[in-house]
Amino acid sequence: MNKQQERAAKIIDEIVSLQQRVERVAERLKTKLSEVEKSLGDSSRYASSDYWRLVAFADGMVKVRLIIEQNFHFIETFGILATTRYMLELLIWLRLLKSSETWYCFTYAKQLITDKRDHAKEHLAKVRSEINLFKQLERKESEESIKVIRHDLATSRSDLLPDAIRTVMEENDRSARRQFCLYSEDAKTQGFGFQAYLMETKIIPQIETEIEQFQALKTNAVAQMPRSVQGHKPWKWKERAAAAGMIEQFEFVYAYTSRLLHATPTSLTTNQKNLDWHEIVMFLDFLYVSMLDAIEMAEYLADLKPVARISEA
């Protein structure tokens, strides 16, 4: 093990050692959030910037805990780059939420609802697309099966019929799986035509109702917020990074990760497909201090003293 590998192992130990602090502050934020919720009803929850700041930090600490638990058992290039980029964006959010500008707290709440509604809309579009695909596959399967039957009967090779029909069905199953289908396994057992019918009559109405509910929730939520923050303002990461005082980190991380994560000619042809150990150390250093910054902000919000100072109290 060379010096850079030893350094990387030491930083990983430092990151893992943060686990106890993350769990402690996450639990305290959860308790504090419950206390605040008791004083807020449905008619005022979206009017409180303090409430949504607590929600964001509580969610953020849970995410940091999961990152520590899941991403440092072994080191590989794509994993460390994706983790670094996510941690950068999380830290930008937390720094902005900690500021005196309440717009960020209300934006967090609006985006939370909007993302859920938009996800439901995307789900609806995907289901409708799958319905059309399944109907096409049903027709194709029927037409090709008839051709196979006629051919085998004409050639007196009915013994080959079961295998031929199975081949047609398997190819249709593969066609569905190539399209990132959500319900391909159900269609495989129930038939493409019947599955399309079930999706039209049962799944589509459920998703449409879900979208309506999210839209109603967003309308009600925005109405509770101060008039000055009710309008839509697009979230641009570069602008938000600058507002958080992290524009240099943002530009470096985005350029570096984009170059290696995307399948560009450079990333395909380069002889060095993995990060060097000195690069790994660089990203691990960033991850450690970013997590530490996030934890300290959360501890401040949760009225907790840093773990290292507990014995001084």
N, C-alpha and C positions, 0 to 999 in steps of 0.2 A: 504494500500500500504506500503510494507516494504522499508527499506533503499535502497536495491539493485534495486527495481522497480522504486523508485524515482530517483536514479542515472541514470537508463536506460532512463527514460523519459527526464531527463535533457540533456543527450547526444544526443538523437533524436532531441531535440529542437536545439542543436548546429549544428547538421548535416543539418537540414532544413534551418537554418539561413545562410548557405553557398550558397543557391540558387542564391541570387542576385549577388554574386561575380562570380559564375560560368557563369551566363548569360552575365555579363559584359565582362569577358575575352573571352568568346566564340565569342561574337560579334566583339570584337577588333581583334581577330585572323582571323576571317572571312574577315574583311576589309583588314588586312595586307596581307592575302593570295591572295586576289583579286589584290592588288597592285603588288605583286611579279609575278603573272600570266601574267600580261600585258607585262612584260619584257621578258617572256619566250615563245618560240614557241613550237610546237610539236616536233621539232628536238632537243630541249635542255632541255625540262622539266625533263626528267629522268636523266639528268646530274647534277642536282642541289640538293645537300644534304639539303641545307637550305629550299628549297621548300617542300621537303617531311617531314622535321621536323615540319614545320608549319601545313602541312596536318594532320599529326599524332596527334599533340596537339589539333588542332581544332576538329578533330573527337573525341579525348579523352574527351574534355570538354563537348561535346554534350552527350557523354555516361554518364559522371558523373551527368549531369543535369537529364537525364532520370532515373538514379539509385535513385537519391534523390526524384524525383517526384513519383516513382512507388513502392518503397520498404519500406517505413517507416510509412505507415498508421496503420499497426499493425505488431506485431513481432511474427514470428513462426520459428521454428528451421531450416527447409530446406531452407527457403528464406534467412535467415541471413548467413548461411554457404555458400550458392552459391554466394551471394553478396560479402562476404569477399574474397572468392577465386578469383572472377573476379577482384575485386579491387586490390588485391595483384599483379596479372599478369599485370594489366594496369599500376600500379605504377612502376613495373620492366621495362616495355617498355619505359615509360616516362623518367625514370632516365637514361637509356641507350641512348635514343635519345638526351638527353640534354648534354651528354658527348662529348668530342672532337673526338671520334671515329666515323667517317662518315659511316662506314660499316653498322651500325644499321639503318641509314636513308635509305640507298639503299636497305637493307634487308626488311625494312617495305614496300617499293614500290614493290619489287619483290614478296613478300608474298601476297600482296594485289591482284596482277594480278593472281598469281598462284592459290590462293584460289578460285577466281572467275572461272578460267578455270577448276579446279578440281571439283568445285560444279556443273559446267555444265556437266562434265564427269559422275559424280555420278547421275545426273538427267537423262542422256542418258541411263545409265545402269538400272536405276529404270524403265524408260519407256519401255525398251526392256523386262524387267522382267514382267511388267504388261501386255504387249502384249501377251506374252506366257501364262500368267495366264488367261487372258480374253478369249483366244482361247480355253483353257482347260475348262473353265466354260461354254462357249458357247456349246461345245460338250456335256458336262455333263448335261446341262439344256435340250438340245434337246433329249438326250437319256432317261433321267428320265421322261420327259414330255410324250414321246411315251409310256413308261412303264405304266404311270399313266392312259393315255387314254385307252390303251388296257385293263388294269385291270378294269376300270370303265365300259367300254363297255361290257366286259365279265360278269360282275356281275350286269349289268343293273342298275348301280348307276350313271348315267350321271349327276344327280343333284349335285353330290359331285365334279364333275370335276373342276369347277372354283376354289374352295378352294384348291383342291389338286395341281393344276398348280401354284396357288399363293404361296403355301408352298414351292414348288421347287424353284421358283424365289427368294423368301425371303431368303432361305438358301444359295443360290449362292451369293446374295448380302452380306450376313454376311461373307461368305468366303472371298470375296474381301476386306471387311472392316477390317478383321483380319490381312491382309497383308500390312497394311499402304499404301493403294493404293491412288495415287494422282487423279486418274480419275474415281473412283468408282461411284460417283454420276452421271457423264455423261453416264457411262456404264449402269447404272440403268434405265435411261430414253431412251437411244438410242439402247440398246442391246449390249452385250459383243462383239459379232462378228463385228458389224459395228464400235464400238468404237475402237477396235483393228486396223481395217482398217484405220480409221482417224489418229490414232497415228502413224502408219507406213508411211502413205503418206504425212502427214502435220507436225506433231510434231517432228518426228525424224530428217527430213532434217533441220528444224529450229535450233535444238540443235546442230547438227553437224556443221552448219555454225557458230554458236556462239562459239563453241570450237576452230574452225580454227581462228576466229577473235581474241580471247584471246591469242592464241599461237603466232600469228603474232605480237600482241601488246607486248607480253613479249620479243620476239626476238628483236624487235626494241628498247624496253626500255633498255634491258641489253646492247645492242650495244652502247648506249649513255653513259653508266656509266663508271667510271674509270676502267681500266683493272684489277686493284688489287681487285675489289669487284665483278667482273663478275662471278666468279666461285661459285659453290653451296657449302654452308656450313650448315649442319643440325642445326636446332634450338632446343637446349636442354634446357628445362626450368631450371633445376638445375644449369647448367653452367651459364646461363644468370642471374639467381638470385644471384649467387656468384659475377658475374661481376658488378652487380648493388649494391652490399653491403647489400643484403637482404637474404642471405642463411639461417640464423636462422629463420626468419619469414616464409620463403618458406617451410622449413622442418616441422615446427610446424603446419602451416595452412594445408598443404597437408596431413599430417598424421591425423590431427584431422577431417578434412572434409571427407576424404576417409573413415574413420572408421564409420562415421555417415550417409553419403550419400549413400554408397553402401549397398545392401541387404545381408550383411554377417550374419552368424549365431549369432554373438554377437549383431548386431544391431536389429536382429529380436527377440531375446530372452531377451534382457535387460529390466529390469523393468522401467528404466529411458529413455523414448523414446525422450524426449525433453530436450533442454539445461536448466540448472539451471540458475537462474537470475544472479548469479555471472559470469557465462560463457557468458551470453548475454551481460553483461556490458563489459567484456573483449573484445568481438568481436566488439561491438559498438565503444569502445575506438579506436581500430585499424582502423575501417572504418573512423572515424572522422579525425584522424591525417593523414591517407593516403590520404583522399580527400583534406585536407588542404595542404599537401605537393604537391600534383598534381596541385592544384590551384595556389600555389605560384610559381611553376616552369613555369606554363603557363603565369602568370602575368609578370614574368621576360622576357619571350620570346616575349610577346606582348608589352613590354615597358610600363607596367602599374605599378603604385605604389599600394601597398595593400590598400584596402578600408579604413582600420583603420588609414592610414596616409594621406589621401587626405586632411583633414582639416589642416594639418601641412604645406602643400605646399604654 
